[in-house]
Amino acid sequence: MKAYFGLPAESFVSGGTHVTVSLVPVYEGRLCVFDVHAREARGRWLPWDVLGFGENPYEAASTLADEWCDGVISDLSLVDVMSFPVDGGGWELAIVFRAELSALPRGDDARAPYLFEAGRYDALGNFDPVDLERWVTSGAAPRGETAQERTGLIF
């Protein structure tokens, strides 16, 4: 079957499809995630959201960077697009962006940043450690060079 989508919905629909945008924040070559305090989503998460109908994925990733990472981004790059089955027979298409942070986010009452040790990666949501490692290291600047000094696109 082809992936034709129905009308937009307010929430997840059994057997439905949704497109998400995820942000992989990286600070000084280390993965930065967030400890979320809300009861319904407690745990360690990457910034993410369901893409709005007709919304631009890059703009959605920029909004996530502003909301979760205080907008302290020196580079924002598309790094992957992944597909996952969803409970109830649904499907998720995840668009993943790498965000190079120029400072650690402050956090707030709902979430606090957590910086992994260099070279350490745990599974987060649907993402395996090997994927997170690839995304963190894919945009790493050569020794002595900052992300802003790099030229070219990162995919």
C-alpha positions in Angstrom: 0.0 0.0 0.0 1.1 3.6 -0.6 1.3 6.0 2.3 -1.6 8.4 1.6 -2.7 10.3 4.7 -6.1 11.2 6.0 -7.2 14.5 7.4 -5.3 16.0 10.4 -6.3 14.8 13.9 -5.9 16.2 17.4 -4.0 13.2 18.7 -2.6 9.8 17.8 -5.1 7.6 15.9 -5.1 3.8 16.0 -3.7 2.6 12.7 -2.9 6.2 11.8 0.3 7.9 10.6 2.2 10.9 12.1 5.3 12.7 11.2 7.6 13.8 14.0 10.6 16.1 14.2 13.4 15.2 16.7 16.3 17.3 17.8 19.7 15.8 18.8 21.4 18.5 20.9 25.2 18.3 21.0 27.5 20.3 23.3 31.2 20.1 23.0 30.9 16.7 21.2 28.6 15.2 23.9 25.0 14.3 23.7 22.6 16.6 25.7 19.2 15.2 26.6 16.5 16.3 29.0 15.2 14.8 32.2 11.4 15.4 31.9 9.6 15.8 35.2 6.0 15.4 34.0 4.3 12.3 35.3 3.0 11.2 31.8 6.4 11.6 30.1 8.8 11.2 33.0 12.3 10.1 31.9 15.1 11.1 29.6 14.1 12.5 26.2 15.3 14.3 23.2 13.3 17.4 22.1 10.6 16.3 19.7 7.1 17.1 18.5 4.6 15.9 16.0 4.9 18.0 12.9 1.8 20.2 12.2 -0.1 19.8 9.0 1.8 21.7 6.3 4.5 22.7 8.7 8.1 23.1 7.6 10.3 20.5 9.3 13.3 22.9 9.6 11.1 25.6 11.2 9.7 23.0 13.6 13.3 21.9 14.6 14.2 25.6 15.1 11.2 26.0 17.3 12.2 23.0 19.4 15.7 24.5 19.7 14.3 27.7 21.0 11.9 26.0 23.4 14.1 23.3 24.8 17.7 24.6 24.2 17.2 28.3 24.9 18.0 29.0 21.2 21.8 28.6 21.9 22.3 26.9 18.6 25.4 27.5 16.3 24.4 24.9 13.7 21.2 23.0 12.8 21.4 20.2 10.3 19.2 17.4 9.0 20.8 14.1 9.8 18.3 11.3 9.3 14.7 10.3 8.4 13.5 7.1 10.1 10.4 5.0 10.1 8.8 3.2 13.1 5.7 1.1 13.7 3.3 2.5 16.2 1.1 0.6 18.6 -2.3 -0.1 17.1 -1.0 -0.6 13.6 0.1 2.9 13.0 3.3 4.4 11.5 5.7 7.2 12.5 8.0 9.0 10.1 10.7 10.7 12.2 12.7 13.6 10.8 15.9 14.0 12.8 18.0 17.2 13.1 21.4 17.7 14.9 21.7 20.9 16.9 25.2 22.1 17.8 24.8 24.0 21.1 27.0 27.0 21.9 26.1 26.7 25.6 24.2 24.3 27.9 20.5 25.1 28.1 19.2 26.3 31.5 16.2 24.0 31.7 13.0 24.9 33.6 10.4 23.4 36.0 9.4 20.8 33.4 12.8 19.6 32.3 16.5 19.7 33.1 19.4 19.2 30.7 21.6 16.1 31.1 25.0 15.9 29.4 26.2 12.4 28.7 29.9 11.6 29.2 31.9 11.8 26.0 31.4 8.6 23.9 28.4 7.4 26.0 25.0 6.8 24.4 21.8 5.1 25.7 18.7 4.2 23.8 16.2 7.1 23.9 12.6 6.5 22.7 12.8 4.8 19.3 16.4 5.7 18.8 19.2 3.1 19.3 22.6 4.1 20.9 24.4 3.5 17.5 22.1 6.0 15.8 22.7 8.6 18.5 26.4 8.1 18.3 26.3 8.5 14.5 24.3 11.7 14.7 26.5 13.2 17.5 29.7 12.5 15.7 28.4 13.3 12.1 28.7 17.0 12.6 31.8 17.0 14.7 34.2 19.7 13.6 37.8 18.6 13.0 40.2 19.3 15.9 40.8 23.0 16.2 37.8 24.0 14.1 34.4 25.1 15.3 31.1 24.0 13.8 30.6 27.6 12.4 34.0 27.4 10.5 33.0 24.3 8.6 31.8 24.6 5.1 29.3 22.6 3.2 26.1 20.8 4.2 25.8 17.9 6.7 23.4 15.1 5.9 
